Amino acid sequence: MNYTRILIAVLIMAVVTYLPRMLPLAIFKKKIKSRFIRSFLAYVPYAVLAAMTFPEILYSTSNMLSAAAGLLVALILSYFGRGLLTVALSSTAAVFVVEQILTYMGK
């Protein structure tokens, strides 16, 4: 193992992780008064999380149909305000049931 290379990689990752957190504090010293910018910044974490998670949901199983079933169950339950544990367990159960049905049917 090349420890110098590992330490350089960790240092670069630390800088890249730290800069996006530190720069807004250094640049924006006053409170942001624009409603548009404040609402934009409030929704950015949710948008980034959705953009990273959504493609993985569709390709997480061997069959796109079972993944779509789990996604549909999760969307419906979360729309009706169910808790995170209920949504996660129900969507997992939906994927399991659809996978079992497809296996039984021979697809």
TORPATOR-215493 format. One record per atom (N, C-alpha, C): atom name; z, y, x. Coordinates in Angstrom, 2 decimals. Each point is the difference from the previous one (the first is absolute). Last residue first. Layout:
{rec "CA",{Z,Y,X}}
...
! end
This chain:
{rec "N",{-15.00,-16.06,-41.30}}
{rec "CA",{-0.78,1.10,0.59}}
{rec "C",{0.57,0.40,1.31}}
{rec "N",{1.49,-3.39,-3.49}}
{rec "CA",{-0.86,-0.43,1.09}}
{rec "C",{-0.82,1.09,0.63}}
{rec "N",{3.61,-0.23,-3.55}}
{rec "CA",{-1.38,0.00,-0.49}}
{rec "C",{-0.99,-0.39,1.08}}
{rec "N",{4.59,0.40,1.06}}
{rec "CA",{-0.12,-1.06,-1.00}}
{rec "C",{-1.43,-0.11,-0.52}}
{rec "N",{1.06,3.54,2.90}}
{rec "CA",{0.03,-1.26,0.73}}
{rec "C",{-0.18,-1.17,-0.96}}
{rec "N",{0.35,4.27,-1.86}}
{rec "CA",{-1.27,-0.14,0.70}}
{rec "C",{-0.07,-1.29,0.82}}
{rec "N",{4.04,1.04,-2.19}}
{rec "CA",{-1.04,-0.24,-0.99}}
{rec "C",{-1.35,-0.22,0.68}}
{rec "N",{3.61,1.28,2.71}}
{rec "CA",{0.19,-1.37,-0.49}}
{rec "C",{-1.07,-0.36,-1.02}}
{rec "N",{0.10,4.43,1.61}}
{rec "CA",{-0.40,-0.92,1.07}}
{rec "C",{0.12,-1.45,-0.45}}
{rec "N",{1.60,3.29,-2.91}}
{rec "CA",{-1.47,0.02,0.04}}
{rec "C",{-0.52,-0.92,1.10}}
{rec "N",{4.66,0.51,-0.33}}
{rec "CA",{-0.52,-0.69,-1.19}}
{rec "C",{-1.52,-0.05,0.04}}
{rec "N",{2.20,2.44,3.42}}
{rec "CA",{0.27,-1.43,0.11}}
{rec "C",{-0.61,-0.77,-1.17}}
{rec "N",{-0.17,4.71,-0.09}}
{rec "CA",{-0.90,-0.53,1.02}}
{rec "C",{0.17,-1.51,0.13}}
{rec "N",{2.96,2.19,-2.85}}
{rec "CA",{-1.35,0.02,-0.56}}
{rec "C",{-1.01,-0.56,1.00}}
{rec "N",{4.45,0.58,1.43}}
{rec "CA",{-0.11,-1.12,-0.94}}
{rec "C",{-1.40,-0.06,-0.61}}
{rec "N",{0.97,3.66,2.71}}
{rec "CA",{-0.05,-1.21,0.82}}
{rec "C",{-0.15,-1.24,-0.88}}
{rec "N",{0.67,4.07,-2.14}}
{rec "CA",{-1.35,-0.04,0.55}}
{rec "C",{-0.17,-1.21,0.92}}
{rec "N",{4.28,0.73,-1.84}}
{rec "CA",{-0.97,-0.31,-1.05}}
{rec "C",{-1.42,-0.08,0.54}}
{rec "N",{3.56,1.32,2.90}}
{rec "CA",{0.11,-1.41,-0.38}}
{rec "C",{-1.03,-0.40,-1.05}}
{rec "N",{0.16,4.56,1.35}}
{rec "CA",{-0.37,-0.87,1.13}}
{rec "C",{0.05,-1.47,-0.39}}
{rec "N",{1.45,3.23,-3.17}}
{rec "CA",{-1.45,0.12,0.25}}
{rec "C",{-0.42,-0.97,1.10}}
{rec "N",{4.59,0.34,-0.89}}
{rec "CA",{-0.70,-0.61,-1.14}}
{rec "C",{-1.50,0.01,0.21}}
{rec "N",{2.68,2.23,3.16}}
{rec "CA",{0.19,-1.44,0.09}}
{rec "C",{-0.73,-0.72,-1.12}}
{rec "N",{0.00,4.75,-0.02}}
{rec "CA",{-0.78,-0.54,1.10}}
{rec "C",{0.12,-1.52,0.10}}
{rec "N",{0.75,2.26,-4.85}}
{rec "CA",{0.52,0.17,1.35}}
{rec "C",{-0.86,-0.71,1.04}}
{rec "N",{-1.98,2.08,-4.70}}
{rec "CA",{0.85,-1.11,0.46}}
{rec "C",{0.41,0.23,1.45}}
{rec "N",{-2.93,2.76,-3.17}}
{rec "CA",{1.25,0.40,0.62}}
{rec "C",{0.93,-1.12,0.41}}
{rec "N",{-4.70,0.17,-1.87}}
{rec "CA",{1.05,0.00,-1.00}}
{rec "C",{1.40,0.19,0.58}}
{rec "N",{-3.76,-0.22,2.85}}
{rec "CA",{-0.34,1.05,-0.96}}
{rec "C",{1.10,0.11,-1.07}}
{rec "N",{0.20,-3.51,3.12}}
{rec "CA",{0.45,1.27,0.58}}
{rec "C",{-0.33,1.17,-0.92}}
{rec "N",{-1.45,-4.30,-1.29}}
{rec "CA",{1.46,0.08,0.00}}
{rec "C",{0.52,1.31,0.59}}
{rec "N",{-4.69,-0.80,0.04}}
{rec "CA",{0.50,0.08,-1.38}}
{rec "C",{1.52,0.15,-0.02}}
{rec "N",{-2.12,-0.67,4.20}}
{rec "CA",{-0.34,1.30,-0.57}}
{rec "C",{0.57,0.16,-1.41}}
{rec "N",{0.49,-4.19,2.15}}
{rec "CA",{0.82,1.03,0.66}}
{rec "C",{-0.28,1.38,-0.59}}
{rec "N",{-2.65,-3.59,-1.48}}
{rec "CA",{1.38,-0.16,-0.49}}
{rec "C",{0.89,1.08,0.61}}
{rec "N",{-4.39,-0.17,1.59}}
{rec "CA",{0.02,0.43,-1.40}}
{rec "C",{1.41,-0.09,-0.57}}
{rec "N",{-0.75,-1.66,4.35}}
{rec "CA",{-0.11,1.45,-0.03}}
{rec "C",{0.10,0.53,-1.42}}
{rec "N",{-0.16,-4.64,0.59}}
{rec "CA",{1.27,0.54,0.48}}
{rec "C",{0.01,1.51,-0.02}}
{rec "N",{-4.04,-2.12,-1.04}}
{rec "CA",{1.00,-0.28,-1.04}}
{rec "C",{1.36,0.55,0.39}}
{rec "N",{-3.47,0.22,3.15}}
{rec "CA",{-0.21,0.97,-1.07}}
{rec "C",{0.99,-0.21,-1.14}}
{rec "N",{-0.01,-3.11,3.48}}
{rec "CA",{0.50,1.28,0.50}}
{rec "C",{-0.15,1.08,-1.05}}
{rec "N",{-1.83,-4.20,-0.91}}
{rec "CA",{1.47,-0.06,-0.06}}
{rec "C",{0.62,1.30,0.52}}
{rec "N",{-4.68,-0.37,0.27}}
{rec "CA",{0.41,-0.02,-1.40}}
{rec "C",{1.52,-0.05,-0.13}}
{rec "N",{-2.24,-0.32,4.23}}
{rec "CA",{0.13,1.37,-0.47}}
{rec "C",{0.47,0.05,-1.45}}
{rec "N",{1.09,-3.85,3.72}}
{rec "CA",{-0.89,0.24,-1.13}}
{rec "C",{0.25,1.40,-0.54}}
{rec "N",{2.48,-1.76,3.61}}
{rec "CA",{-1.29,-0.61,0.30}}
{rec "C",{-1.02,0.28,-1.10}}
{rec "N",{3.92,3.58,1.01}}
{rec "CA",{-0.07,-1.41,-0.38}}
{rec "C",{-1.38,-0.54,0.34}}
{rec "N",{1.08,4.52,0.91}}
{rec "CA",{1.20,-0.70,0.44}}
{rec "C",{0.00,-1.48,-0.36}}
{rec "N",{-3.11,4.02,-0.76}}
{rec "CA",{-0.39,-1.07,0.92}}
{rec "C",{1.19,-0.82,0.48}}
{rec "N",{0.41,3.73,-3.08}}
{rec "CA",{-1.19,-0.72,-0.47}}
{rec "C",{-0.39,-1.17,0.89}}
{rec "N",{3.64,2.90,1.15}}
{rec "CA",{0.31,-0.70,-1.25}}
{rec "C",{-1.19,-0.86,-0.41}}
{rec "N",{-0.41,2.93,3.66}}
{rec "CA",{0.69,-1.24,0.35}}
{rec "C",{0.36,-0.80,-1.25}}
{rec "N",{-1.98,4.33,-0.42}}
{rec "CA",{-0.96,-1.00,0.49}}
{rec "C",{0.67,-1.34,0.33}}
{rec "N",{2.92,3.57,-1.50}}
{rec "CA",{-0.96,-0.48,-1.00}}
{rec "C",{-1.01,-1.00,0.55}}
{rec "N",{3.43,2.45,2.69}}
{rec "CA",{0.41,-1.21,-0.70}}
{rec "C",{-1.11,-0.59,-0.87}}
{rec "N",{-0.37,4.17,2.54}}
{rec "CA",{0.23,-1.10,0.94}}
{rec "C",{0.25,-1.32,-0.73}}
{rec "N",{-0.61,3.98,-2.50}}
{rec "CA",{-1.23,-0.26,0.75}}
{rec "C",{0.16,-1.14,0.99}}
{rec "N",{3.78,1.52,-2.45}}
{rec "CA",{-0.96,-0.67,-0.89}}
{rec "C",{-1.28,-0.34,0.76}}
{rec "N",{3.24,2.48,2.30}}
{rec "CA",{0.50,-1.34,-0.27}}
{rec "C",{-0.97,-0.78,-0.88}}
{rec "N",{-0.93,4.52,0.77}}
{rec "CA",{-0.20,-0.78,1.23}}
{rec "C",{0.46,-1.44,-0.20}}
{rec "N",{0.78,3.02,-3.50}}
{rec "CA",{-1.44,-0.24,0.15}}
{rec "C",{-0.29,-0.84,1.24}}
{rec "N",{4.43,1.43,-0.81}}
{rec "CA",{-0.42,-0.99,-1.00}}
{rec "C",{-1.47,-0.35,0.15}}
{rec "N",{1.81,3.44,2.78}}
{rec "CA",{0.52,-1.34,0.35}}
{rec "C",{-0.42,-1.09,-0.99}}
{rec "N",{-1.35,4.58,-0.94}}
{rec "CA",{-0.67,-0.62,1.15}}
{rec "C",{0.60,-1.36,0.36}}
{rec "N",{1.52,3.32,-3.46}}
{rec "CA",{-0.71,-1.22,-0.38}}
{rec "C",{-0.69,-0.71,1.16}}
{rec "N",{2.50,4.13,0.50}}
{rec "CA",{0.91,-0.93,-0.68}}
{rec "C",{-0.69,-1.32,-0.32}}
{rec "N",{-2.40,3.66,1.89}}
{rec "CA",{0.85,-0.65,0.99}}
{rec "C",{0.97,-1.00,-0.64}}
{rec "N",{-2.72,2.57,-2.88}}
{rec "CA",{-0.85,-0.82,0.86}}
{rec "C",{0.84,-0.77,1.00}}
{rec "N",{2.13,3.20,-2.64}}
{rec "CA",{-0.28,-1.21,-0.78}}
{rec "C",{-0.89,-0.95,0.80}}
{rec "N",{0.98,4.12,2.01}}
{rec "CA",{1.23,-0.78,-0.16}}
{rec "C",{-0.25,-1.27,-0.80}}
{rec "N",{-3.56,3.06,0.50}}
{rec "CA",{0.29,-0.67,1.27}}
{rec "C",{1.27,-0.85,-0.12}}
{rec "N",{-1.20,2.57,-3.78}}
{rec "CA",{-1.03,-0.98,0.30}}
{rec "C",{0.33,-0.78,1.27}}
{rec "N",{2.70,3.65,-1.34}}
{rec "CA",{0.24,-1.18,-0.82}}
{rec "C",{-1.00,-1.10,0.31}}
{rec "N",{1.78,3.88,3.40}}
{rec "CA",{-1.17,-0.37,-0.79}}
{rec "C",{0.29,-1.29,-0.78}}
{rec "N",{3.02,1.95,3.26}}
{rec "CA",{0.12,0.53,-1.35}}
{rec "C",{-1.16,-0.39,-0.91}}
{rec "N",{2.94,-1.72,4.65}}
{rec "CA",{-1.36,0.07,-0.56}}
{rec "C",{0.12,0.41,-1.46}}
{rec "N",{3.51,1.33,4.00}}
{rec "CA",{-0.20,-0.91,-1.11}}
{rec "C",{-1.40,0.20,-0.57}}
{rec "N",{0.73,1.07,5.16}}
{rec "CA",{0.42,0.52,-1.30}}
{rec "C",{-0.21,-1.07,-1.06}}
{rec "N",{-1.29,-0.91,4.39}}
{rec "CA",{1.41,0.34,0.10}}
{rec "C",{0.54,0.54,-1.32}}
{rec "N",{-4.23,-2.97,1.92}}
{rec "CA",{0.42,0.63,-1.25}}
{rec "C",{1.50,0.28,0.05}}
{rec "N",{-1.99,-1.94,3.87}}
{rec "CA",{-1.01,0.94,-0.48}}
{rec "C",{0.49,0.78,-1.22}}
{rec "N",{2.68,-3.44,2.06}}
{rec "CA",{-0.23,1.06,0.98}}
{rec "C",{-0.96,1.07,-0.52}}
{rec "N",{0.96,-3.85,-2.59}}
{rec "CA",{1.24,0.75,0.16}}
{rec "C",{-0.19,1.17,0.96}}
{rec "N",{-3.59,-3.03,-0.66}}
{rec "CA",{0.24,0.84,-1.17}}
{rec "C",{1.28,0.82,0.10}}
{rec "N",{-0.98,-3.04,3.64}}
{rec "CA",{-0.87,1.16,-0.12}}
{rec "C",{0.20,0.82,-1.27}}
{rec "N",{2.32,-4.24,1.02}}
{rec "CA",{0.53,1.18,0.63}}
{rec "C",{-0.86,1.24,-0.24}}
{rec "N",{-1.20,-4.40,-1.57}}
{rec "CA",{1.28,0.35,-0.60}}
{rec "C",{0.53,1.33,0.53}}
{rec "N",{-4.06,-1.97,1.67}}
{rec "CA",{-0.17,0.38,-1.41}}
{rec "C",{1.31,0.37,-0.70}}
{rec "N",{0.26,-1.42,4.65}}
{rec "CA",{-0.74,1.25,-0.22}}
{rec "C",{-0.20,0.34,-1.48}}
{rec "N",{2.01,-4.21,1.61}}
{rec "CA",{0.89,1.16,-0.04}}
{rec "C",{-0.75,1.29,-0.36}}
{rec "N",{-2.27,-4.21,0.64}}
{rec "CA",{0.87,-0.08,-1.18}}
{rec "C",{0.83,1.27,-0.15}}
{rec "N",{-2.76,-0.47,3.77}}
{rec "CA",{-0.87,0.05,-1.18}}
{rec "C",{0.84,-0.06,-1.28}}
{rec "N",{2.26,-0.50,4.11}}
{rec "CA",{-0.54,1.36,-0.13}}
{rec "C",{-0.84,0.13,-1.26}}
{rec "N",{1.62,-4.27,1.06}}
{rec "CA",{1.11,0.88,-0.35}}
{rec "C",{-0.48,1.44,-0.20}}
{rec "N",{-3.07,-3.23,1.55}}
{rec "CA",{0.33,-0.22,-1.41}}
{rec "C",{1.14,0.90,-0.45}}
{rec "N",{-1.14,0.09,4.55}}
{rec "CA",{-1.09,0.58,-0.80}}
{rec "C",{0.29,-0.17,-1.49}}
{rec "N",{2.99,-2.06,2.96}}
{rec "CA",{0.10,1.46,0.10}}
{rec "C",{-1.08,0.68,-0.85}}
{rec "N",{-0.14,-4.68,0.45}}
{rec "CA",{1.13,0.39,-0.84}}
{rec "C",{0.17,1.52,0.01}}
{rec "N",{-3.28,-1.77,2.84}}
{rec "CA",{-0.39,-0.20,-1.39}}
{rec "C",{1.12,0.42,-0.95}}
{rec "N",{0.89,0.03,4.60}}
{rec "CA",{-0.95,1.07,-0.33}}
{rec "C",{-0.42,-0.11,-1.46}}
{rec "N",{2.69,-3.44,1.70}}
{rec "CA",{0.77,1.24,-0.13}}
{rec "C",{-0.90,1.18,-0.35}}
{rec "N",{-2.06,-4.14,0.89}}
{rec "CA",{0.78,-0.09,-1.23}}
{rec "C",{0.79,1.29,-0.22}}
{rec "N",{-2.36,-0.45,4.04}}
{rec "CA",{-0.93,0.16,-1.13}}
{rec "C",{0.74,-0.04,-1.33}}
{rec "N",{2.46,-0.87,3.87}}
{rec "CA",{-0.44,1.39,0.01}}
{rec "C",{-0.93,0.27,-1.18}}
{rec "N",{1.50,-4.41,0.87}}
{rec "CA",{0.99,0.82,-0.66}}
{rec "C",{-0.39,1.47,-0.02}}
{rec "N",{-2.69,-4.72,0.19}}
{rec "CA",{-0.07,1.27,0.69}}
{rec "C",{0.93,0.98,-0.73}}
{rec "N",{-0.13,-5.64,0.46}}
{rec "CA",{0.00,1.19,-0.82}}
{rec "C",{0.00,1.25,0.86}}
! end
